[in-house]
Amino acid sequence: MKEKTSEKILSLLKVEGALTAKVLASELGLTTMGVRQHLQALADDGDISFEDKKAVRGRPTRYWSLTAQSNSHFSDRHEELTVQLIDSVQVIFGDTGLEQLIAHREQASFVLYSDRLAGQSDLLGKLEALAELRNEEGYMATVIIGNDIGVIKDDSDIIKDNCKVFDDNSDMVNGGNIYWLMENHCPICAAASKCLNFCRSELNLFQSLLAGMATVEREEHIVEGARRCAYKVTATE
């Protein structure tokens, strides 16, 4: 089924963060006026909101971003049932039982992920394979090569498959050994909010998968209010 324009707009805002109507129009191959009509309809439904930011010259620039309500358009992995199950495990088996459940999930994921990453010999290849796996699970993941995520410019990068690379050789800024795994959606957010050990387990998983090749640190965290989870991957070889 062909994706609707409104759905494309929501996906772009989810992955890229706040964008202007002009940028969205360029991405979608539509007129700015046409995109504004879709934006207004989404705003009327409560899925997006805007912020006017002061421009260097002229009128303020309007940036559109998602609201919390927009999460209903993305995979939620049956949030209510998940939370109920976590509560039940804690009541019946205690914290130790819940920790065993999380450890079992981590180990099962490690086996699955290791098998998929085994065909890749270099760090970037493994990260791209990992992003593909995470996308299959609903995390909307991308890999960014060699840049500080705080200074990325929306108009200076190119996305290829699950990997974002830069036109200006900015990967050399950090010596060519810094990568970022970005997860723009958390399909297990309810479980993670209920028990942060799920998040700790996923970080442990990434560290184990890339052990000997890179260190992995979480720099942004959806559960803590960020719009995405950002993992800084530093090559050690």
HELIX and SHEET records of a PDB file:
HELIX    1   1 THR A    5  GLU A   16  1                                  12    
HELIX    2   2 ALA A   21  LEU A   28  1                                   8    
HELIX    3   3 THR A   32  ASP A   44  1                                  13    
HELIX    4   4 ALA A   68  HIS A   73  5                                   6    
HELIX    5   5 GLU A   79  LEU A  117  1                                  39    
HELIX    6   6 LEU A  123  GLU A  136  1                                  14    
HELIX    7   7 ILE A  149  VAL A  151  5                                   3    
HELIX    8   8 ASP A  154  SER A  156  5                                   3    
HELIX    9   9 SER A  170  MET A  172  5                                   3    
HELIX   10  10 CYS A  189  LYS A  194  1                                   6    
HELIX   11  11 ASN A  197  LEU A  209  1                                  13    
HELIX   12  12 ILE A  222  GLU A  224  5                                   3    
SHEET    1   A 2 ILE A  48  LYS A  53  0                                        
SHEET    2   A 2 THR A  61  LEU A  66 -1                                        
SHEET    1   B 6 ASP A 157  LYS A 160  0                                        
SHEET    2   B 6 CYS A 163  PHE A 166 -1                                        
SHEET    3   B 6 ALA A 141  ILE A 145  1                                        
SHEET    4   B 6 ILE A 178  GLU A 183 -1                                        
SHEET    5   B 6 CYS A 229  ALA A 235 -1                                        
SHEET    6   B 6 ALA A 214  GLU A 220 -1                                        
END                                                                             
